[in-house]
Amino acid sequence: TIEFTGALHATVVKQVCLKNPSSKALMYNAVLVGRDANDFSLPKGNTVTIAPKRQTSINVKFTSRFLRPAEAVLLLISKHVGGIQGVSLTFSLKSEVKHIEPADILKCKSPCYEL
């Protein structure tokens, strides 16, 4: 589970580190699914390539729109490349709004009662 915590309407970016222990490159297609999948995004695109014996990280961006917790799933589906195919990976994405920043403060004067 990857948790995104922040203020209402704030943008939070988390990194997911992926390692490739094999001697051939791995390629994944990333898909966001679930009730709140539209609140999450992958800024660097949906295709991830991991070089042999290397690691890479993908950024997952979340912008909160509601006070209720948002939930989605990040699916990394392996593509068959060069005779090797990795396993599909699944990550649960959850958010929590910890505080609310006021957009603006207005001061008003008006009479409470008039005859």
FITI-790315 format. One line per field, with one value per atom (N, C-alpha, C, CB): atom name; x, y, z. Coordinates in nm, 4 decimals. Glycine has a CB too. Example, Ala and Ser with C-alpha at 12.3 -4.5 7.8 and 13.67 -1.06 7.14 Angstrom:
2
atome: c(N,CA,C,CB,N,CA,C,CB)
X: c(1.3190,1.2300,1.3200,1.1308,1.2850,1.3670,1.2900,1.4084)
Y: c(-0.5690,-0.4500,-0.3300,-0.4473,-0.2250,-0.1060,0.0030,-0.0598)
Z: c(0.7800,0.7800,0.7800,0.9046,0.7080,0.7140,0.7870,0.5725)
//
This chain:
115
atome: c(N,CA,C,CB,N,CA,C,CB,N,CA,C,CB,N,CA,C,CB,N,CA,C,CB,N,CA,C,CB,N,CA,C,CB,N,CA,C,CB,N,CA,C,CB,N,CA,C,CB,N,CA,C,CB,N,CA,C,CB,N,CA,C,CB,N,CA,C,CB,N,CA,C,CB,N,CA,C,CB,N,CA,C,CB,N,CA,C,CB,N,CA,C,CB,N,CA,C,CB,N,CA,C,CB,N,CA,C,CB,N,CA,C,CB,N,CA,C,CB,N,CA,C,CB,N,CA,C,CB,N,CA,C,CB,N,CA,C,CB,N,CA,C,CB,N,CA,C,CB,N,CA,C,CB,N,CA,C,CB,N,CA,C,CB,N,CA,C,CB,N,CA,C,CB,N,CA,C,CB,N,CA,C,CB,N,CA,C,CB,N,CA,C,CB,N,CA,C,CB,N,CA,C,CB,N,CA,C,CB,N,CA,C,CB,N,CA,C,CB,N,CA,C,CB,N,CA,C,CB,N,CA,C,CB,N,CA,C,CB,N,CA,C,CB,N,CA,C,CB,N,CA,C,CB,N,CA,C,CB,N,CA,C,CB,N,CA,C,CB,N,CA,C,CB,N,CA,C,CB,N,CA,C,CB,N,CA,C,CB,N,CA,C,CB,N,CA,C,CB,N,CA,C,CB,N,CA,C,CB,N,CA,C,CB,N,CA,C,CB,N,CA,C,CB,N,CA,C,CB,N,CA,C,CB,N,CA,C,CB,N,CA,C,CB,N,CA,C,CB,N,CA,C,CB,N,CA,C,CB,N,CA,C,CB,N,CA,C,CB,N,CA,C,CB,N,CA,C,CB,N,CA,C,CB,N,CA,C,CB,N,CA,C,CB,N,CA,C,CB,N,CA,C,CB,N,CA,C,CB,N,CA,C,CB,N,CA,C,CB,N,CA,C,CB,N,CA,C,CB,N,CA,C,CB,N,CA,C,CB,N,CA,C,CB,N,CA,C,CB,N,CA,C,CB,N,CA,C,CB,N,CA,C,CB,N,CA,C,CB,N,CA,C,CB,N,CA,C,CB,N,CA,C,CB,N,CA,C,CB,N,CA,C,CB,N,CA,C,CB,N,CA,C,CB,N,CA,C,CB,N,CA,C,CB,N,CA,C,CB,N,CA,C,CB,N,CA,C,CB,N,CA,C,CB,N,CA,C,CB,N,CA,C,CB,N,CA,C,CB,N,CA,C,CB,N,CA,C,CB,N,CA,C,CB,N,CA,C,CB,N,CA,C,CB)
X: c(0.0843,0.0000,0.0882,-0.0955,0.0540,0.1236,0.0264,0.1734,0.0667,-0.0222,0.0159,-0.0191,-0.0845,-0.0683,-0.1372,-0.1277,-0.0598,-0.1135,-0.0795,-0.0580,-0.1792,-0.1540,-0.2785,-0.1023,-0.2721,-0.3836,-0.4843,-0.3325,-0.6049,-0.7079,-0.6617,-0.8424,-0.6769,-0.6371,-0.4852,-0.6929,-0.4083,-0.2629,-0.2259,-0.1912,-0.1109,-0.0597,0.0563,-0.0145,0.0479,0.1504,0.2065,0.0924,0.3399,0.4054,0.4826,0.4999,0.4607,0.5329,0.6066,0.4352,0.7168,0.7943,0.7816,0.9421,0.7693,0.7678,0.8962,0.6392,0.9796,1.1078,1.0892,1.2157,1.1337,1.1239,1.2637,1.0360,1.2920,1.4238,1.4116,1.4877,1.5129,1.5190,1.6435,1.5216,1.6252,1.7413,1.7866,1.7092,1.7089,1.7423,1.8471,1.6163,1.8934,1.9962,1.9357,2.0913,1.8037,1.7361,1.6438,1.6557,1.6163,1.5313,1.3873,1.5360,1.3210,1.1798,1.1015,1.1560,0.9810,0.8967,0.7576,0.8895,0.7032,0.5711,0.4810,0.5826,0.3523,0.2505,0.1768,0.1522,0.1772,0.1159,-0.0267,0.1991,-0.1184,-0.2602,-0.3123,-0.3438,-0.3870,-0.4525,-0.6005,-0.4332,-0.6510,-0.7916,-0.8511,-0.8061,-0.9834,-1.0523,-1.1416,-0.9528,-1.2120,-1.3112,-1.2540,-1.3685,-1.1345,-1.0750,-0.9515,-1.0382,-0.9446,-0.8274,-0.7998,-0.8469,-0.9031,-0.8837,-0.8069,-1.0182,-0.8011,-0.7272,-0.5779,-0.7845,-0.5396,-0.4000,-0.3504,-0.3833,-0.2204,-0.1659,-0.0205,-0.1771,0.0281,0.1667,0.2312,0.1764,0.3020,0.3552,0.4512,0.4248,0.5241,0.6226,0.5669,0.7431,0.4368,0.3757,0.3459,0.4650,0.2838,0.2352,0.3287,0.1041,0.4399,0.5322,0.6585,0.5675,0.6973,0.8153,0.9103,0.7762,1.0356,1.1381,1.2473,1.1976,1.2826,1.3874,1.5025,1.3339,1.6192,1.7381,1.7825,1.8537,1.8574,1.9055,1.9909,1.9861,1.9672,2.0432,2.0387,2.1877,1.9327,1.9186,1.7873,1.9250,1.7681,1.6411,1.5971,1.6522,1.4681,1.4128,1.2976,1.3661,1.2587,1.1441,1.0424,1.1886,0.9167,0.8096,0.7395,0.7084,0.7017,0.6312,0.4817,0.6699,0.4128,0.2669,0.2226,0.2112,0.1394,0.0966,-0.0500,0.1180,-0.0822,-0.2193,-0.2563,-0.2363,-0.3742,-0.4284,-0.5631,-0.4410,-0.5752,-0.7000,-0.8064,-0.6761,-0.9281,-1.0413,-1.1505,-1.0988,-1.1503,-1.2557,-1.1950,-1.3502,-1.2742,-1.2275,-1.2208,-1.3180,-1.3058,-1.3067,-1.1789,-1.4326,-1.1347,-1.0146,-1.0358,-0.9753,-0.9361,-0.9401,-0.8676,-0.8743,-0.9163,-0.8553,-0.8464,-0.9352,-0.7361,-0.7169,-0.6119,-0.6726,-0.5887,-0.4899,-0.3992,-0.5587,-0.2687,-0.1699,-0.1325,-0.0429,-0.1630,-0.1288,-0.0114,-0.2498,0.0902,0.2033,0.1993,0.3412,0.1587,0.1395,0.2614,0.0086,0.3261,0.4489,0.4212,0.5178,0.5107,0.5057,0.6116,0.5276,0.5819,0.6750,0.7802,0.5994,0.9061,1.0135,1.1349,1.0497,1.1849,1.3092,1.3108,1.4204,1.1988,1.1942,1.1792,1.3155,1.1622,1.1446,1.0233,1.2715,0.9525,0.8347,0.8343,0.7031,0.8218,0.8180,0.6784,0.8643,0.6669,0.5373,0.4628,0.5533,0.3313,0.2506,0.2569,0.1035,0.2582,0.2696,0.1465,0.3980,0.1027,-0.0155,0.0173,-0.1356,-0.0186,0.0016,-0.1301,0.1128,-0.1663,-0.2856,-0.2488,-0.3453,-0.3280,-0.3041,-0.4155,-0.2958,-0.3794,-0.4792,-0.4368,-0.4977,-0.5364,-0.5061,-0.5758,-0.5480,-0.5222,-0.5838,-0.5592,-0.5272,-0.6668,-0.6550,-0.6325,-0.7828,-0.5173,-0.4805,-0.5249,-0.3304,-0.5289,-0.5713,-0.6241,-0.4544,-0.6903,-0.7503,-0.6919,-0.9073,-0.6359,-0.5838,-0.6934,-0.4528,-0.7217,-0.8235,-0.7764,-0.8583,-0.8667,-0.8341,-0.8191,-0.9421,-0.9016,-0.8966,-0.9755,-0.9534,-0.9479,-1.0212,-1.0829,-0.9283,-1.2125,-1.2843,-1.3368,-1.4001,-1.3223,-1.3777,-1.4952,-1.2691,-1.6067,-1.7273,-1.7858,-1.8322,-1.8462,-1.9185,-2.0584,-1.8490,-2.1545,-2.2934,-2.3742,-2.3509,-2.4807,-2.5644,-2.6361,-2.6675,-2.6473,-2.7152,-2.8665,-2.6732,-2.9135,-3.0581,-3.0882,-3.1149,-3.1912,-3.2383,-3.3885,-3.1963,-3.4408,-3.5861,-3.6480,-3.6216)
Y: c(-0.1188,0.0000,0.1244,0.0003,0.2177,0.3462,0.4513,0.3795,0.5247,0.6218,0.7638,0.6066,0.8415,0.9812,1.0650,1.0100,1.1425,1.2226,1.3685,1.1754,1.4566,1.5982,1.6806,1.6225,1.8051,1.8979,1.8811,2.0433,1.9284,1.9278,2.0118,1.9811,1.9627,2.0243,2.0294,2.1643,1.9666,1.9620,1.8459,1.9477,1.8592,1.7533,1.6843,1.8104,1.5511,1.4697,1.3735,1.3919,1.3620,1.2705,1.1661,1.3471,1.0399,0.9282,0.8516,0.8335,0.7879,0.7086,0.5609,0.7517,0.4797,0.3347,0.2837,0.2709,0.2144,0.1637,0.0215,0.1674,-0.0016,-0.1331,-0.1828,-0.1270,-0.3092,-0.3680,-0.4819,-0.4187,-0.4946,-0.6023,-0.6874,-0.5450,-0.8041,-0.8885,-0.9740,-0.9785,-0.9754,-1.0627,-0.9993,-1.0951,-1.0778,-1.0305,-0.9731,-1.1442,-0.9609,-0.9018,-0.7902,-1.0098,-0.6969,-0.5832,-0.6278,-0.4783,-0.5598,-0.5832,-0.4590,-0.6183,-0.4804,-0.3700,-0.3883,-0.3618,-0.2797,-0.2846,-0.1768,-0.2681,-0.2072,-0.1097,-0.0774,-0.1634,0.0493,0.0907,0.1384,0.2021,0.0905,0.1260,0.1610,0.0086,0.2701,0.3083,0.2728,0.4611,0.1947,0.1533,0.1755,0.0043,0.1843,0.1972,0.3184,0.2042,0.3303,0.4358,0.5755,0.4258,0.6015,0.7353,0.7406,0.7817,0.6548,0.6478,0.7810,0.5381,0.8619,0.9905,1.0917,1.0493,1.0712,1.1630,1.1306,1.1583,1.0153,0.9731,0.9826,0.8276,1.0060,1.0106,0.9645,1.1537,0.9320,0.8907,0.9951,0.7451,1.0943,1.2063,1.1662,1.3006,1.0563,1.0172,0.9196,0.9561,0.8987,0.8103,0.6723,0.7981,0.5897,0.4591,0.3436,0.4328,0.3680,0.2599,0.2724,0.2629,0.1593,0.1562,0.0494,0.1282,0.0864,-0.0092,-0.0132,0.0294,-0.1355,-0.1537,-0.2288,-0.2308,-0.1657,-0.2255,-0.3471,-0.1209,-0.4390,-0.5577,-0.5215,-0.6463,-0.5917,-0.5738,-0.4299,-0.6150,-0.3578,-0.2176,-0.2000,-0.1214,-0.0778,-0.0417,0.0928,-0.0387,0.1179,0.2456,0.2798,0.2410,0.4045,0.4446,0.5156,0.5365,0.4969,0.5667,0.6580,0.4657,0.7749,0.8710,0.8506,1.0151,0.8548,0.8508,0.9804,0.7227,1.0571,1.1884,1.1818,1.2970,1.2453,1.2482,1.3899,1.1528,1.4341,1.5631,1.5383,1.6619,1.5772,1.5516,1.6534,1.5558,1.6018,1.6882,1.6833,1.6485,1.5771,1.5566,1.5250,1.4438,1.5395,1.5066,1.3560,1.5702,1.2821,1.1357,1.0745,1.0720,0.9619,0.8963,0.8489,0.7772,0.8672,0.8205,0.6860,0.9258,0.5985,0.4673,0.4331,0.3596,0.3709,0.3224,0.2112,0.4392,0.1502,0.0431,0.0740,-0.0966,0.0608,0.0742,-0.0661,0.1545,-0.0980,-0.2276,-0.2090,-0.2902,-0.2906,-0.2925,-0.4274,-0.2697,-0.4235,-0.5449,-0.5639,-0.5375,-0.6776,-0.7065,-0.7287,-0.8293,-0.6732,-0.6970,-0.8007,-0.5648,-0.8858,-0.9907,-0.9273,-1.1070,-0.9208,-0.8576,-0.9500,-0.7185,-0.9831,-1.0592,-1.1938,-0.9784,-1.2630,-1.3958,-1.3982,-1.4686,-1.2822,-1.2789,-1.1942,-1.2235,-1.2399,-1.1664,-1.1654,-1.2295,-1.0481,-1.0369,-1.0648,-0.8983,-1.0687,-1.0897,-0.9570,-1.1505,-0.9642,-0.8439,-0.7990,-0.8687,-0.6675,-0.6107,-0.5270,-0.5255,-0.5297,-0.4547,-0.3751,-0.5497,-0.2462,-0.1595,-0.0915,-0.0545,-0.0946,-0.0261,0.1186,-0.0974,0.2135,0.3561,0.4115,0.4339,0.4746,0.5302,0.6692,0.4394,0.7543,0.8915,0.9246,0.9915,1.0278,1.0785,1.2289,1.0062,1.3055,1.4506,1.4794,1.5258,1.5377,1.5645,1.7033,1.5508,1.8013,1.9350,2.0113,2.0118,2.1216,2.2043,2.3443,2.2071,2.3922,2.5289,2.6189,2.5373,2.7328,2.8223,2.8848,2.9325,2.8950,2.9564,3.1072,2.9238,3.1673,3.3113,3.3430,3.3896,3.4576,3.5034,3.6379,3.5134,3.6490,3.7721,3.8328,3.7461,3.9652,4.0343,4.1181,4.1235,4.1048,4.1786,4.2511,4.0837,4.3670,4.4413,4.4624,4.5776,4.4303,4.4570,4.4678,4.3459,4.5432,4.5534,4.4214,4.6686,4.3890,4.2634,4.2796,4.2166,4.4076,4.4288,4.5725,4.3976,4.5890,4.7227,4.7260,4.7625,4.8396,4.8554,4.8768,4.9706)
Z: c(0.0000,0.0000,0.0000,0.1221,-0.0874,-0.0938,-0.0426,-0.2404,0.0609,0.1237,0.0844,0.2757,0.0456,0.0074,0.1145,-0.1362,0.1899,0.2991,0.2743,0.4361,0.2924,0.2715,0.2957,0.1316,0.2546,0.2710,0.1571,0.2764,0.1803,0.0770,-0.0418,0.1328,-0.1617,-0.2889,-0.3098,-0.2964,-0.2220,-0.2392,-0.3316,-0.1017,-0.3959,-0.4827,-0.4114,-0.6215,-0.4057,-0.3406,-0.4450,-0.2163,-0.4512,-0.5443,-0.4648,-0.6414,-0.4980,-0.4355,-0.5446,-0.3567,-0.5057,-0.6002,-0.5666,-0.5995,-0.6711,-0.6581,-0.7225,-0.7249,-0.6439,-0.6929,-0.7453,-0.5807,-0.8682,-0.9320,-0.9649,-1.0604,-0.9308,-0.9562,-1.0566,-0.8247,-1.1403,-1.2387,-1.2105,-1.3849,-1.1478,-1.1175,-1.2361,-1.0007,-1.3441,-1.4577,-1.5490,-1.5384,-1.6449,-1.7379,-1.8659,-1.7725,-1.8705,-1.9869,-1.9399,-2.0664,-2.0298,-1.9962,-1.9720,-2.1077,-1.8802,-1.8531,-1.8933,-1.7031,-1.9430,-1.9855,-1.9248,-2.1409,-1.8703,-1.8075,-1.8654,-1.6548,-1.8686,-1.9021,-1.7720,-2.0142,-1.7303,-1.6042,-1.6285,-1.5367,-1.5426,-1.5541,-1.4147,-1.6178,-1.4049,-1.2798,-1.2906,-1.2495,-1.1964,-1.1974,-1.0591,-1.2401,-1.0542,-0.9260,-0.9218,-0.8135,-0.8093,-0.7888,-0.8103,-0.6494,-0.7598,-0.7660,-0.8558,-0.6267,-0.9552,-1.0431,-1.1134,-1.1472,-1.1363,-1.2053,-1.1208,-1.2441,-0.9884,-0.9011,-0.8973,-0.7598,-0.9489,-0.9533,-1.0978,-0.8977,-1.1151,-1.2510,-1.2496,-1.3105,-1.3682,-1.3885,-1.4791,-1.4509,-1.4204,-1.4986,-1.6105,-1.4075,-1.5944,-1.6960,-1.7985,-1.6296,-1.7987,-1.8979,-1.8432,-2.0178,-1.9278,-1.8849,-1.9163,-1.9474,-1.9826,-2.0168,-1.9316,-2.1686,-1.8699,-1.7835,-1.8361,-1.6341,-1.8577,-1.9006,-1.7944,-2.0408,-1.7538,-1.6535,-1.7192,-1.5274,-1.7236,-1.7848,-1.7027,-1.7950,-1.7648,-1.6930,-1.5712,-1.7872,-1.4611,-1.3365,-1.2839,-1.3583,-1.3162,-1.2742,-1.1996,-1.3965,-1.1550,-1.0935,-1.1468,-0.9394,-1.1392,-1.1821,-1.0894,-1.3312,-1.0890,-1.0073,-1.0959,-0.8893,-1.0615,-1.1328,-1.0332,-1.1987,-1.0785,-0.9950,-1.0091,-1.0319,-0.8946,-0.8925,-0.8262,-0.8159,-0.8961,-0.8484,-0.8068,-0.9577,-0.6943,-0.6440,-0.6049,-0.5239,-0.6457,-0.6042,-0.5394,-0.7246,-0.4124,-0.3397,-0.3791,-0.1873,-0.3983,-0.4325,-0.3270,-0.5672,-0.2450,-0.1466,-0.0107,-0.1909,0.0959,0.2300,0.2523,0.3337,0.1840,0.2027,0.1444,0.1355,0.1991,0.1460,0.0018,0.2350,-0.0802,-0.2199,-0.2275,-0.3180,-0.3152,-0.3324,-0.4805,-0.2567,-0.5169,-0.6539,-0.6490,-0.7517,-0.7641,-0.7751,-0.8933,-0.7920,-0.8706,-0.9775,-1.0234,-0.9298,-1.1492,-1.2073,-1.3009,-1.2819,-1.2838,-1.3757,-1.4468,-1.3005,-1.5727,-1.6518,-1.7405,-1.7370,-1.7258,-1.7983,-1.9472,-1.7385,-2.0300,-2.1737,-2.2087,-2.2543,-2.3036,-2.3474,-2.4382,-2.4219,-2.3911,-2.4666,-2.4668,-2.4068,-2.5841,-2.5972,-2.5267,-2.5459,-2.5257,-2.4666,-2.3160,-2.5029,-2.2526,-2.1071,-2.0738,-2.0360,-1.9710,-1.9270,-1.7749,-1.9836,-1.7161,-1.5706,-1.5179,-1.5263,-1.3868,-1.3240,-1.3181,-1.1822,-1.3184,-1.3029,-1.1576,-1.3471,-1.1367,-1.0025,-0.9722,-0.9891,-0.8464,-0.8043,-0.6787,-0.7791,-0.6792,-0.5640,-0.5298,-0.5915,-0.4031,-0.3550,-0.3238,-0.2293,-0.3730,-0.3506,-0.2630,-0.4855,-0.1526,-0.0604,-0.0185,0.0640,0.0056,0.0468,0.1777,-0.0622,0.2433,0.3650,0.3715,0.4919,0.3909,0.4054,0.5530,0.3508,0.5857,0.7249,0.7724,0.7417,0.6825,0.7217,0.5998,0.7875,0.6302,0.5252,0.5371,0.5362,0.4280,0.4226,0.3662,0.3354,0.4312,0.3761,0.2447,0.4776,0.1500,0.0215,0.0365,-0.0829,0.1232,0.1449,0.2715,0.0215,0.3329,0.4504,0.4164,0.5765,0.4367,0.4075,0.5373,0.3084,0.5527,0.6682,0.6184,0.7405,0.6850,0.6463,0.7664,0.5852,0.7410,0.8439,0.7924,0.8787,0.8787,0.8432,0.9712,0.7500,0.9666,1.0870,1.1123,1.0731,1.2397,1.2748,1.2684,1.4154,1.2979,1.3028,1.2627,1.4446,1.1815,1.1471,1.1621,1.0032,1.2105,1.2199,1.0850,1.3106)
//
